[in-house]
Amino acid sequence: MATETPPPAKPPASLPSTEEFTEVQQSAEFGELRRAHRSFAFPLTIAFTAWYLLYVLLSNYAGDFMGTKVVGNINVALVLGLAQFLTTFLIAWWYARHAAAKLDPKAEAIKSRMEGGA
């Protein structure tokens, strides 16, 4: 027995025009959203890249330091390498919290206004 897909509950909303997108892009509200994103993402990206490059440089040029035993057969290189993974997950978690608290409400307000809900 074949079933048919039911029709959509409401007709799809019309897409905003190019002028409307440009107007929103130039609005103070969108500028605030962009600043909130950039003020979080750019510094963390730079900090993480510097941290990663420090690890690579230490691995290449400070072999004695990186080979220093910490506990048993665990050396500084292993600890710093695992810290890279930990840092990645912490930044992802931190960004998710930041986005949920600061970015998503602003983006949702802009989206609902663009779609005619406000």
Secondary structure, DSSP 8 states (H G I E B T S, - for coil): --------SS-------HHHHHHHHTSHHHHHHHHHHHHHHHHHHHHHHHHHHHHHHHHHH-HHHHT-EEETTEEHHHHHHHHHHHHHHHHHHHHHHHIIIIIHHHHHHHHHHHTT--
